Amino acid sequence: MQGHFLDPNGRIRRTHAVTERRDGSAVDPDPANWERERGTSANGSSPVDGIERGWMNDLIRGSRVLIVDDEESNLVVLEAILEDAGYDNVLCCADETQTFDLYASFQPDVILLDLHMRQMDGITLLKGLRTISGSDYLPVLVITGDASQQTREGALLAGARDFLTKPFTNNELLLRIKNLLETRQLYLTVRKQNRLLESRIDERTRELEEAKIEIMERLARAAEFRDDETGKHTGRVGELCAQIGTALELSEAQIDLMRQAAPLHDVGKIGIPDRILQKPGRLSVDEFEVMKKHTAIGSKLLAGSSSRTLRLAQRIALTHHERWDGRGYAGIVGENIPLSGRIVAVADVYDALTHRRPYKEAWDRERSVAEVKAQAGGQFDPAVVEAFLDLPEVVDLR
């Protein structure tokens, strides 16, 4: 009988009949007699009698088995049993110190491990394998002549999945390996299904998020079309808010939320009559009081959502006409105004100044930048104005 194993020098060797164990006892060179030595009947039965061969063939086809034992005779015997049962991807290791490297390169489906070896004991190997395998299910079958309760509990605690005491029958060995492979196959199947499910959930979540953003964009445009004939004001404000947020060193998540939520700042204008919203001249005191209601209307439209984006949009809608000096719509002062509202206030005014509206012609960029700068500390948060003035498209106009 020939076997292959990794010797202590790291070389893969072919072995013929090994004639002597570590304790000096002889090993029968005839594989046909190993079953009798292991305790099975000598009636010529196959090592896998009692096991459904067809199912076994499907299970073991391609299964990678790593055997770690520093006694070469054991490696030869175990490999012979496995090969006779149909396992054709077996690697034997006679140098236990190379187990971790072999695990990484061979990626075994099951490991057969002796506990008592010369250079490294099996418990230490088990603990190391449990560490490097991480969350993966790693079936390790411990094979040992030490049947003490302390040894069994120690091995199982260290990460062994099953325990086989010498002497054992070939069928018992193969059945235990089969059970471990079944469990691993179930684990891999469940993991694959979970990943597929997670992928589908992620895809569905992205679709829902995209739909939500599209609905918000359309809602913002619906409100803006009534006093901005291009309908692009809301998008420009969202992008400018994102740029100011970047200059203020907000997180990427915060910047993305600002980009999505800011366009809804004037959604409350849906509730303002056209005669006021599109009036070409200056609003009367009463008309201005009606116009001011768009912040509260927008806040009510967006209130009560579980969406982070809509919750932020609700705060923006309510506070983007507040002033740093407290002379805004609701009289909120300074940092009591949410930062999102302070950012949108600057972006909204700058975009309104630089584009034509029903009540005014467009200002040039230099004049508009000067006006924003002049309002720092009055209408606007000085820190937000400074971030605005540091934007590449603005810095040359300061």
N, C-alpha and C positions, 0 to 999 in steps of 0.2 A: 504494500500500500504506500502510495506517495502522498505527501502533504506539502503545503507551502506556508512559511511563517517568517516573521521578522525577527531575526536573532538579536542578541544584545549589542551587536555592532551595527545594527541598522540595515543589514543586508537581507533581502528576500531569498530564502534558501529552499531548495527541494529536499525533502527528507524521504528516505526509505524506512524500512522497519526500524523503529527505535527499540532497542533490546533491554534497556535498563532504566529504571526510575531513579528519582533522587535518593530514595532509601536503599537502593541497591537491588531491589526485587526485579525479577525478569518480566518483560512485556512479551506476550505471545505474538510472534510475527504474523500470525494468520488472522486477518480481520474477521473471519467467520466465527472465531472463538470469542470475540470481544463481547458478544451478547451474553454468552454464558458467564463470562467474568463479571458483567454488569448486573447479572441476576435475572436475565430473561431466559425463556425456555430455549432449548437447543433443537427445536423441531423444524428448523429451517424457515421460520416465520420472518416476515419483513419487519424491520424496526418500526414501521409505521402501521402495523396491523391495528385495527380499531379506529383508524383515522380515515375520514373520507378523502381518498386520494385526489379526486378531481378538484374538490374545493381547496385542498392543501396546495395543489399545483398552482392554482390561481393566486393563492396568498403568497407563496414563497417565491414565485417567479420574480426575480429582480430584487428581492429583499437582501439587504446587505447585513452580514453578520460579522461582528468583530469578537474574536476570542482572545482573552488576555490571561496568560498563565506562563510562569517562568519555567515550567517543567514540560519539555518538548514531547514527552510521551503522552501527556494529557492532550496537548494540541492535536497530535496525530489522531488519537482516538476520537476526540470530539469532531474534528473535521470529517473523518470517515463516516461517522454517524449522520452528519448533516448532508454530506454529498450523496450518501445512499438514499436519503429521504428526498433528494431533489434540489437541495440548496446549491446553487452554482456561483454564489458571490460571497465567499467566505474568506476572511483575512485573519490569520493567526499571528499573535504578537507574543514573543518570548521575552521581550524587554519592556517591563511595565512602565518604565520611565518615559517611553515614547507614546503612551496611550493618548495623551491630550492632543499631540500633533496628529496622530492617526484619526482621532475623532474628527478633527477639523477637516482633514483631507478626504477621508473615506465616508464620513457622514453615515454611520451605521444605523440601521433600523432597530437593531437589538444588540446588546453586548452581553457576552458570557464572561464572567469575571471570577477568578480565584481570589480568595481573601488573603491567604498567607503566602507572601512572596518575599524574595530576598531583599530587594532594594526599596520597595515601597509597598506598604500594606494596602489591602483592598479598601479599607474604610477611608483612608486618605484619598485614594483614587475616586471613590464614590462621591466624596464631598467636592473634589475638584471638577468632576464631570457634571455634577448638579449646578455648579457655578457657571461653567462655560456653556452649558446647554440652555441656560436662561429659562424662558417660559415654555420651551419645547418639551413635549412628553418624550422622555428618553427611557425606554425599557432596559433595565439591567437585571440580568439573572445571575445571582451569586451562586457559585458552585463550590462547596467546601466540605471537608470531612469533619469540621468542627460544628457539632450540633448543639452546642450549649445555648441556653436561653439568652445569655448576655450577648453572644455573637450574633444571634439572629436579630435581636432587637436593635443592636448597634448598626447592623447592615441596613435594616429597613429604615431606621432613623436617618442614616446617611444618604439615602436616596435609592436603595435597591427596590425594585418592583416585585421581585419574587426571590425565593430562596430554595435551593435544591441541595440536599445533603447526600454525600457519598456514603455507601454505594447507591446507585440509582439504576433504573431500567432505561433502555433507550426510548421506549414509548413515553415514559414519564418526562424525560428531557424534551422530546419533540412536542408533546402536548403543552408543556409549560411555555416553550418558545412560541408555539402556535397561538396560545392565549395572549401572550405579550404582543405579538404582531397584530392580532385582531384588535386589541385595545389601541395600539398605535395607529392602525388604519382608521379606526373610528375617530380618533383624535384628529388625524390629518383631514378626514372628510368633513368633520365639524368645523375645523379651522378654515378650510376652503370655502365652505358654505357661509361662514360668518364673514369672511372677507368679501365674498360676492354680495352678501346682504349689505355690508357696510358700503361697498361701492355703489350699489343701487340706491341706498339711502343718501349717500353723498350727492349722487347725480340728481336725485329727486329734490334734495335740499337746494342744490344750485339752480335747478329749474324754477323752484318756488321763489328763490331769492331774486332771480332775474325777472320773474313775472312781477314780483312786488316792486322792484325798482322801476320797471317799465310803467306800472300803474301809477307810481308816484310821479314819474316824469310827465306822464300824460295829464295827471291831475294838476301839476304845477303849470303846464302849458295852457290848460283850459282856463285857469285863472288869469294867466299873464296875457293871453291873446286879447283880453278885453281892454288893456291899456298899453300893450306893446305889440304893434302890428307884425313884428317879425317873430314873436314868441320865443326869442332866444335869450332874453334877459335872465331867466331863471338858471339856465345852463351856465351862462357866463359867471353868475354869482357863485354857483357851486364850485366851479374851477378856481375862481379867485380865492374863495374861502379855503380851499385845499392848499393853495400856494402860501397863503398867510399862515395856515396851520403848520406847514412845513418850516417856514421861517421861525415860528415860535417853538419849534422842536417838539411838536406833538407826536404821539406814536402813530405808526402806520394805520392801526385800527381806527384811531380817533380821526385821522385825516380822511380815511375812506368814508366814515360815518358823516363827516362834515360835507363831503362832496355829494353824498346822496341826500342828506337832509336839508341842506341850505336852500335848494331850489323851491322848497315848499314854504318859504318864509312869507309869501304873500297870498297863500291859498285862500285866506279869509276874504280876499277881494271878490270872491264869488258872491258874497252877500251884500256887496255895495252896489247901489243903483248906477246904471250907465250914465245918467245925467250928472252924477258927481264924479264918477271914475274917469269919464272922458271929457269933462269940462275943459275947454281950452284956456280959460283964464284962471285967475286966483280964486280959491274957494272962500266962501263966506265963513263966518265963525260957526254957524250952524252946520254948514256942509262939512267943515273940517271935523266937527265932533262926530258926524256920521262916518267919515273916512277913518277916524281913529278906531272905530269899532272892528276894523278888519283884523286887528291883532287878536282880539278876544274871540271873534268868529273862527279864525284859523285854529286857535288853541282848542276850541270846543270840537271842531271837526277832527282833530288829530288825537284828542285825549282818549285815554283808556286802552291804548294799544299795547300788546305784549312785545312788539317789535322795538328793538333798540333804536333803529333808524327813525321810526315814527315818534318815539318818545322824545328823541333829540329834536326832531322837526317841530314838535309841539312847543318845546321850550323856546326854540328860535322864533316861531310864529308869534309867540306872546311877548318876547323881549327885544326884538331887533330894532324897535323904535325907542328904546330907552336911551338916555343920555348919561355919559360919565358924570356930569355935574348934577344929575338928579332932576333935570327939567324935561324929561321924556314923558311918554304917554301915561305911565303909571307912577312916575316919580321915584323909581328905583335908582339908587346911587352907587357909583363906583363898582367895586368888586362884588357887590350884591347882585349885580347883573351877571347872569351866566356868561362864561367866556364865549360860548357859541354865539350868543346874542350880540356880544361886543364885536366879534369877528364879522358877522353878517352885516352889522350896522355899517362898517367901513366899506365892505365889498358892495353892498346894495347902493349906497350913496355914490361911490365912485362910478359904478356902471351906469347909474341913472344920469349922472352929470355928463358922461361922455357919449350918451346916445339921446336921440330925439324922443321926446315924450309929448303927449297931447298938450301939455301946458308949458313946454319950453323947447328951445332948440338945443342941439348938442354942443357942449363945450369942447375945446381942444384938450388934449391930454395934459399938457403942461399946466393950464389953468386949473384943471380938475385936481391934479396932484397937489397943487398949491393950496386949494381949498381944503382938502383932506388934512394936509399938514397943519393948516391954521386952526383946525377944529380939535387938535390933540389937547386933551385936558378939559375940553368943554363938551363937545358932542361925543367925542371918541376917547377910548382908552389909549393913553399915550404909548403903552407898550405895543398895542395892536397896530397903531399908526406907524411906529418905528419898524415893525416887521413888514408892514406894507411898503414902506419907503425903501426897504432893503431888497425888494423883489427886482430881478434883473431888468424887467420891462419898465420899471419905475425909477431905478436908481439914477439914471442919467437926466431925469426930469426934476429931481429934487431942488 
